[in-house]
Amino acid sequence: MRKKRLSWIVFLIMMSVISMNISAVTYGEMALQDVKKGVIRIMTNDGTEYYQGSGFAIGIQGEPVTYIVTNYHVVEDMVEINLYFDENSQYPLEVTDIVFRDNDIALVKLQEPLDSIQPLILETEKNAESGDNIYALGFPGISDSLDESFTGYPEDITITSGIISKIAETNNTKFYQIDATISGGNSGGPLINEQGYVIGINSFGILNEDGSAAAGYNGSYLLDRLITKLKEKDIPYTSSKDIAAEAISTPDESNQTEEVEQTDQEEQNIEENNAGNQDTLGNVTKVAILIGGSLLLITTIFIGVSMSQSKKKARQQIVAPVVVVTEQVIKTPQIIGISGYQAGRVYNMGGSMTFGRNPACKVNYPENHKGISGNHCSLQYDDKNDLFLLTDMGSSYGTFLENSQMIQKNLKITLRHGDKFYLADPNEMFQIR
């Protein structure tokens, strides 16, 4: 038994020596300035009004970009969709058949590939965890109000930072709960980890029942379903796995270069003799570090082996309660703004809520917002029957179902999960979850 353990220790020490040479260089990481080259502004038109959102490029590094990832609600029912740099530089986009309505992701395609934007790297190897540092990139409208320029160039991108608070789930769809600020216009932008890889797509912010923003509670959907579909459709993208594969061969190339350089240096006998003493000292230092690291590794392994034996039973006792906890599912009814002034906002329902320009309304509109009455309509959740009751409160321009059927005043209409309705105009659309 001791011989086997000693063999494993020797093997691990040898691997640590190899890893010491490889880890000296970090491969594939993208600086935020490089990531910004792959984030784009999207301008849309539903036939009457213009809207904006964000997106990010995918593809093969070094090749022109054809595909853009964004939120589904950014491009839903739009008659015109453009990648926007400035008034004179706009490129048409069309929605592909890769669309996920429930986790708000859509893949759009350029009619002609562009080489002026940088495809981003999708994280496929390392799972993100709560506490990880993250960055949200995009074109929030509130930033535009502070800046006279309105472009889609990298210098106009806003970056907010924070951490992953937890990985949550709604409607069988996982998302990162993050405390990085997300606001209107940021929808569809990438969520980036510290290596510069995309781990999610920024989608929504949470509002309190009074309509105010819930600080530190924003959502970014995971990309696992999108990546699966990209593989099925054979759509090219660069993943962290691709970068890792490139990193394996790179150290070998550098070693060959070092051998050539060493051969050239051997011809310079005088300089080599003068540098000999310094090389010897350097080698002694490296050996000392290696021996010290090896001793530390041996000590750690022995401690780990001893502790693993004592903890084995404890781990077995922990597994059962975890399974029980994961079976507990809590459903929270939500109202989501699909378009218009409330686009991208998510309201958690508690009993009933009202919509309108009255400051007391939980879903509140500006005082001068066209078409919206002071107390426009109300929505009530019946938890016993798991349904919603929508009532028009005598609004001037009406409350409508998704099929444009106008709701009779003061008449309760039954709605269920997934149903949509709008206030006065289809641009002010909401969905129930």
C-alpha positions as CSV (number, residue, x, y, z in Angstrom):
1,M,0.0,0.0,0.0
2,R,2.8,2.4,0.9
3,K,4.6,1.6,-2.4
4,K,1.5,2.5,-4.4
5,R,1.0,5.7,-2.4
6,L,4.7,6.6,-2.9
7,S,4.3,6.0,-6.7
8,W,1.4,8.4,-6.8
9,I,3.4,11.0,-5.0
10,V,6.3,10.7,-7.4
11,F,3.9,10.9,-10.3
12,L,2.3,14.0,-8.9
13,I,5.6,15.7,-8.3
14,M,6.6,15.1,-11.9
15,M,3.3,16.6,-13.1
16,S,3.9,19.6,-10.8
17,V,7.3,20.2,-12.4
18,I,5.7,20.1,-15.9
19,S,2.8,22.4,-14.7
20,M,5.4,24.9,-13.3
21,N,6.7,25.4,-16.8
22,I,3.2,25.6,-18.5
23,S,1.6,27.9,-15.9
24,A,4.2,30.6,-16.4
25,V,2.1,31.9,-19.4
26,T,-1.7,32.5,-19.4
27,Y,-3.3,31.7,-22.7
28,G,-6.6,32.8,-24.3
29,E,-7.7,35.4,-21.7
30,M,-9.3,38.5,-23.2
31,A,-8.8,41.9,-21.7
32,L,-12.0,43.9,-21.2
33,Q,-10.8,46.3,-23.9
34,D,-10.7,43.4,-26.4
35,V,-14.1,42.1,-25.2
36,K,-15.6,45.5,-25.9
37,K,-14.8,45.0,-29.6
38,G,-17.4,42.1,-29.7
39,V,-20.3,44.0,-28.0
40,I,-22.7,45.7,-30.3
41,R,-25.7,48.1,-30.1
42,I,-28.9,46.9,-31.7
43,M,-31.6,49.3,-33.1
44,T,-35.1,48.0,-33.8
45,N,-38.3,49.3,-35.2
46,D,-41.8,47.8,-34.8
47,G,-43.3,50.0,-37.6
48,T,-44.1,52.9,-35.4
49,E,-41.3,53.4,-32.8
50,Y,-37.6,52.8,-32.4
51,Y,-36.1,50.7,-29.6
52,Q,-32.6,49.7,-28.7
53,G,-30.8,46.8,-27.0
54,S,-27.4,45.1,-26.9
55,G,-25.8,42.0,-28.3
56,F,-22.4,40.2,-28.7
57,A,-20.6,38.5,-31.6
58,I,-19.8,34.8,-31.8
59,G,-17.6,33.0,-34.4
60,I,-14.1,31.9,-35.0
61,Q,-11.2,34.1,-33.7
62,G,-9.6,36.1,-36.6
63,E,-12.5,35.5,-39.0
64,P,-15.4,37.8,-40.0
65,V,-18.5,37.7,-37.8
66,T,-21.8,36.5,-39.1
67,Y,-23.8,35.7,-35.9
68,I,-24.9,37.9,-33.0
69,V,-26.5,36.8,-29.7
70,T,-29.1,39.0,-28.0
71,N,-32.3,38.8,-25.9
72,Y,-35.4,37.5,-27.6
73,H,-37.5,40.5,-26.3
74,V,-35.1,42.9,-28.1
75,V,-36.0,41.5,-31.5
76,E,-39.5,40.0,-31.0
77,D,-42.1,41.2,-33.5
78,M,-39.7,43.9,-34.9
79,V,-40.0,44.8,-38.6
80,E,-36.5,46.3,-38.7
81,I,-33.4,45.1,-36.8
82,N,-30.0,46.7,-37.4
83,L,-26.5,46.5,-35.9
84,Y,-25.8,50.1,-35.2
85,F,-22.5,51.9,-35.2
86,D,-23.8,55.4,-36.2
87,E,-26.3,56.9,-38.5
88,N,-24.2,56.2,-41.5
89,S,-23.0,52.7,-40.5
90,Q,-25.9,50.3,-39.9
91,Y,-26.1,46.6,-40.9
92,P,-29.3,44.6,-41.2
93,L,-29.9,41.6,-38.9
94,E,-32.4,38.8,-39.3
95,V,-33.7,36.5,-36.6
96,T,-32.6,32.8,-37.1
97,D,-34.6,29.7,-36.1
98,I,-32.5,29.5,-32.9
99,V,-34.8,31.2,-30.4
100,F,-35.5,30.5,-26.7
101,R,-38.5,32.4,-25.5
102,D,-38.4,31.1,-21.9
103,N,-34.8,32.2,-21.2
104,D,-35.0,35.2,-23.5
105,I,-32.2,34.3,-26.0
106,A,-32.2,34.8,-29.8
107,L,-29.5,34.3,-32.4
108,V,-29.5,36.9,-35.2
109,K,-27.6,36.9,-38.4
110,L,-25.8,39.5,-40.5
111,Q,-26.6,39.5,-44.2
112,E,-23.0,40.1,-44.9
113,P,-20.1,39.1,-42.5
114,L,-18.2,41.9,-40.7
115,D,-14.5,41.9,-39.8
116,S,-14.8,45.1,-37.8
117,I,-16.1,43.3,-34.7
118,Q,-14.4,40.7,-32.5
119,P,-16.1,37.3,-31.8
120,L,-16.2,36.6,-28.1
121,I,-15.2,33.3,-26.4
122,L,-18.0,31.2,-24.7
123,E,-17.1,29.6,-21.4
124,T,-17.8,25.9,-21.8
125,E,-15.2,24.3,-19.4
126,K,-15.4,26.0,-16.1
127,N,-18.7,26.3,-14.2
128,A,-19.3,29.7,-12.7
129,E,-20.1,29.8,-9.0
130,S,-21.6,32.2,-6.5
131,G,-19.0,34.7,-5.4
132,D,-17.2,34.9,-8.8
133,N,-16.4,38.3,-10.1
134,I,-18.3,39.3,-13.2
135,Y,-18.7,42.2,-15.7
136,A,-21.9,43.2,-17.6
137,L,-21.3,45.1,-20.9
138,G,-23.9,46.9,-23.0
139,F,-25.5,50.1,-24.0
140,P,-27.9,51.2,-21.2
141,G,-30.2,54.1,-22.1
142,I,-29.4,55.9,-18.8
143,S,-25.8,56.1,-20.0
144,D,-26.9,57.7,-23.3
145,S,-28.7,60.4,-21.3
146,L,-25.4,61.4,-19.7
147,D,-23.4,61.4,-23.0
148,E,-24.1,63.5,-26.1
149,S,-22.7,60.9,-28.4
150,F,-25.0,58.0,-29.5
151,T,-22.9,55.4,-31.2
152,G,-22.3,51.7,-31.1
153,Y,-18.5,51.8,-31.0
154,P,-16.4,50.2,-28.2
155,E,-15.8,53.5,-26.5
156,D,-19.5,54.0,-26.0
157,I,-20.0,50.7,-24.1
158,T,-20.8,50.8,-20.4
159,I,-19.2,48.2,-18.1
160,T,-20.7,47.5,-14.7
161,S,-19.1,45.0,-12.3
162,G,-20.1,42.8,-9.4
163,I,-20.4,39.2,-8.3
164,I,-22.6,36.2,-8.9
165,S,-24.9,36.2,-5.8
166,K,-26.3,32.8,-6.6
167,I,-27.4,30.5,-9.4
168,A,-31.2,30.5,-9.4
169,E,-34.0,28.9,-11.4
170,T,-37.4,30.0,-12.7
171,N,-39.7,28.1,-15.0
172,N,-37.1,25.3,-15.2
173,T,-34.6,27.9,-16.6
174,K,-31.4,28.7,-14.8
175,F,-30.0,32.2,-14.4
176,Y,-27.3,34.0,-12.5
177,Q,-28.5,36.4,-9.9
178,I,-25.9,39.2,-10.0
179,D,-25.5,42.5,-8.3
180,A,-23.9,44.2,-11.3
181,T,-26.3,47.0,-12.5
182,I,-28.5,46.2,-15.5
183,S,-30.9,48.8,-16.9
184,G,-32.9,49.4,-20.1
185,G,-30.7,49.1,-23.2
186,N,-28.4,46.6,-21.5
187,S,-30.6,43.7,-22.5
188,G,-28.8,41.2,-24.6
189,G,-25.3,42.2,-23.6
190,P,-22.7,39.6,-22.4
191,L,-21.9,38.7,-18.8
192,I,-18.1,38.2,-18.6
193,N,-16.0,36.3,-16.1
194,E,-12.5,37.4,-15.1
195,Q,-10.9,35.5,-18.1
196,G,-12.9,37.6,-20.5
197,Y,-15.2,34.7,-21.5
198,V,-18.9,34.9,-21.8
199,I,-20.9,33.0,-19.2
200,G,-24.4,34.5,-19.6
201,I,-26.6,37.0,-21.3
202,N,-27.9,40.0,-19.4
203,S,-31.7,39.9,-19.4
204,F,-33.6,41.6,-16.6
205,G,-33.7,43.5,-13.4
206,I,-36.0,43.0,-10.5
207,L,-38.4,45.7,-9.2
208,N,-40.0,46.0,-5.8
209,E,-43.8,46.0,-5.5
210,D,-43.7,49.8,-5.4
211,G,-42.0,49.9,-8.8
212,S,-38.6,50.9,-7.5
213,A,-35.5,49.0,-8.6
214,A,-34.4,46.2,-6.2
215,A,-30.7,47.0,-5.7
216,G,-28.4,44.1,-6.4
217,Y,-31.0,41.8,-7.9
218,N,-30.5,41.3,-11.6
219,G,-30.7,38.3,-13.9
220,S,-28.4,36.9,-16.6
221,Y,-29.5,33.6,-18.3
222,L,-27.0,30.8,-18.8
223,L,-25.9,29.8,-22.3
224,D,-26.0,26.0,-22.0
225,R,-29.1,25.6,-24.2
226,L,-27.7,28.0,-26.8
227,I,-24.4,26.2,-27.0
228,T,-26.1,22.9,-27.4
229,K,-28.2,24.3,-30.3
230,L,-25.1,25.8,-31.9
231,K,-23.5,22.4,-32.0
232,E,-26.6,20.8,-33.5
233,K,-26.8,23.4,-36.2
234,D,-23.0,23.3,-36.8
235,I,-22.8,27.1,-36.3
236,P,-19.2,28.1,-35.6
237,Y,-18.1,29.7,-32.3
238,T,-15.0,29.9,-30.2
239,S,-15.2,28.2,-26.8
240,S,-12.8,28.1,-23.8
241,K,-12.1,24.5,-24.7
242,D,-10.7,25.6,-28.0
243,I,-8.5,28.1,-26.3
244,A,-7.3,25.4,-23.8
245,A,-6.4,23.1,-26.7
246,E,-4.3,25.8,-28.3
247,A,-2.5,26.4,-25.0
248,I,-1.2,22.8,-24.8
249,S,0.8,23.1,-28.0
250,T,2.2,26.6,-27.4
251,P,4.7,25.7,-24.7
252,D,6.3,23.1,-27.0
253,E,6.8,25.7,-29.7
254,S,8.5,28.0,-27.2
255,N,10.8,25.2,-26.1
256,Q,11.9,24.7,-29.7
257,T,12.6,28.4,-30.0
258,E,14.7,28.3,-26.8
259,E,16.7,25.4,-28.2
260,V,17.5,27.3,-31.4
261,E,18.5,30.3,-29.4
262,Q,20.7,28.2,-27.1
263,T,22.5,26.8,-30.1
264,D,23.2,30.3,-31.4
265,Q,24.5,31.3,-28.0
266,E,27.0,28.4,-27.9
267,E,28.9,30.1,-30.7
268,Q,29.6,33.1,-28.4
269,N,32.1,31.4,-26.1
270,I,33.3,34.5,-24.3
271,E,29.8,35.7,-23.4
272,E,28.7,32.2,-22.4
273,N,31.6,31.9,-20.0
274,N,30.9,35.2,-18.4
275,A,27.3,34.4,-18.0
276,G,28.0,30.9,-16.6
277,N,28.2,31.8,-13.0
278,Q,24.9,33.7,-13.1
279,D,23.2,30.7,-14.8
280,T,24.6,28.4,-12.2
281,L,23.2,30.6,-9.4
282,G,19.9,30.8,-11.3
283,N,19.7,27.0,-11.6
284,V,20.5,26.5,-7.9
285,T,17.6,28.9,-7.1
286,K,15.2,27.0,-9.4
287,V,16.3,23.6,-7.8
288,A,15.8,25.0,-4.3
289,I,12.3,26.3,-5.2
290,L,11.4,23.0,-6.9
291,I,12.6,20.9,-3.9
292,G,10.7,23.2,-1.5
293,G,7.6,23.0,-3.6
294,S,7.9,19.2,-3.8
295,L,8.2,18.8,-0.1
296,L,5.2,21.1,0.4
297,L,3.2,18.9,-2.1
298,I,4.3,15.7,-0.3
299,T,3.1,17.1,3.0
300,T,-0.2,18.2,1.5
301,I,-0.8,14.8,-0.1
302,F,-0.2,12.9,3.2
303,I,-2.5,15.3,5.1
304,G,-5.1,15.0,2.4
305,V,-5.0,11.2,2.4
306,S,-5.4,11.1,6.2
307,M,-8.3,13.6,6.2
308,S,-10.1,11.9,3.3
309,Q,-10.3,8.7,5.3
310,S,-11.8,10.4,8.3
311,K,-14.3,12.5,6.2
312,K,-15.5,9.7,4.0
313,K,-18.4,8.7,6.3
314,A,-19.3,12.4,6.9
315,R,-19.7,13.0,3.2
316,Q,-22.0,10.0,2.9
317,Q,-24.2,11.4,5.6
318,I,-24.5,14.8,3.9
319,V,-25.8,13.6,0.6
320,A,-29.3,12.5,1.6
321,P,-30.5,15.8,3.1
322,V,-29.3,17.7,0.0
323,V,-31.6,15.6,-2.2
324,V,-34.6,16.4,-0.1
325,V,-33.8,20.2,-0.2
326,T,-33.6,20.2,-4.0
327,E,-37.1,18.7,-4.3
328,Q,-38.6,21.8,-2.7
329,V,-39.7,24.2,-5.4
330,I,-41.0,27.7,-4.7
331,K,-43.0,29.3,-7.6
332,T,-43.1,33.1,-7.6
333,P,-45.6,34.7,-10.1
334,Q,-44.1,37.5,-12.1
335,I,-45.0,40.2,-14.5
336,I,-42.4,40.9,-17.2
337,G,-42.3,44.0,-19.4
338,I,-42.0,42.8,-23.0
339,S,-41.9,46.1,-24.8
340,G,-42.3,49.9,-24.3
341,Y,-41.5,51.8,-21.2
342,Q,-41.5,48.8,-18.9
343,A,-39.4,46.6,-21.3
344,G,-37.0,44.3,-19.5
345,R,-38.5,45.0,-16.0
346,V,-39.7,42.1,-13.8
347,Y,-42.2,42.5,-11.0
348,N,-42.8,39.9,-8.4
349,M,-46.5,39.7,-7.6
350,G,-47.9,39.8,-4.2
351,G,-51.7,39.6,-4.1
352,S,-52.8,42.3,-6.6
353,M,-51.0,45.2,-8.4
354,T,-52.2,48.2,-10.4
355,F,-50.8,49.7,-13.6
356,G,-51.0,53.5,-14.4
357,R,-49.6,57.0,-14.0
358,N,-50.8,57.3,-10.4
359,P,-47.7,57.3,-8.2
360,A,-49.5,54.8,-6.0
361,C,-49.6,52.2,-8.8
362,K,-47.1,49.4,-8.4
363,V,-46.4,49.4,-12.2
364,N,-45.9,53.1,-12.6
365,Y,-45.6,55.2,-15.7
366,P,-44.4,58.8,-16.1
367,E,-47.1,61.5,-15.6
368,N,-47.1,62.5,-19.3
369,H,-46.9,59.0,-20.8
370,K,-49.3,58.9,-23.8
371,G,-52.2,56.5,-23.7
372,I,-51.8,55.4,-20.0
373,S,-54.5,56.4,-17.6
374,G,-53.9,57.3,-13.9
375,N,-55.3,54.0,-12.8
376,H,-55.3,52.0,-16.0
377,C,-55.8,48.3,-15.0
378,S,-55.2,45.9,-12.2
379,L,-53.9,42.3,-12.0
380,Q,-54.7,39.9,-9.2
381,Y,-53.1,36.5,-8.6
382,D,-55.3,33.6,-7.3
383,D,-52.8,31.2,-5.7
384,K,-55.4,28.6,-5.0
385,N,-56.3,28.1,-8.6
386,D,-52.9,29.3,-10.0
387,L,-54.4,31.9,-12.3
388,F,-54.5,35.7,-12.8
389,L,-57.4,38.1,-13.0
390,L,-57.0,41.1,-15.2
391,T,-59.4,44.1,-14.9
392,D,-59.5,47.3,-16.8
393,M,-60.2,50.2,-14.3
394,G,-62.0,52.5,-16.7
395,S,-58.9,53.5,-18.8
396,S,-59.3,56.0,-21.6
397,Y,-57.6,53.9,-24.3
398,G,-58.3,50.4,-23.0
399,T,-56.5,47.3,-21.9
400,F,-56.1,44.5,-24.5
401,L,-55.2,40.8,-24.7
402,E,-52.4,39.8,-27.0
403,N,-54.8,39.1,-29.9
404,S,-55.9,42.8,-29.7
405,Q,-59.2,41.9,-28.0
406,M,-60.3,44.8,-25.8
407,I,-61.2,44.0,-22.2
408,Q,-64.6,45.3,-21.1
409,K,-64.3,47.8,-18.2
410,N,-64.5,46.4,-14.7
411,L,-64.8,42.9,-16.1
412,K,-62.3,40.3,-14.7
413,I,-60.5,38.3,-17.4
414,T,-58.8,35.1,-16.5
415,L,-55.1,34.7,-17.6
416,R,-52.6,31.9,-17.1
417,H,-48.8,31.5,-17.3
418,G,-47.4,32.7,-20.6
419,D,-50.4,34.9,-21.5
420,K,-49.7,38.4,-22.7
421,F,-51.7,41.7,-22.5
422,Y,-51.0,45.3,-23.3
423,L,-52.0,48.8,-22.2
424,A,-53.5,51.1,-24.9
425,D,-50.9,50.1,-27.4
426,P,-49.1,46.9,-28.4
427,N,-45.9,48.6,-27.6
428,E,-46.8,48.4,-23.9
429,M,-46.9,44.6,-23.7
430,F,-46.5,42.4,-20.6
431,Q,-46.2,38.7,-20.1
432,I,-47.3,36.6,-17.1
433,R,-45.0,33.9,-15.6
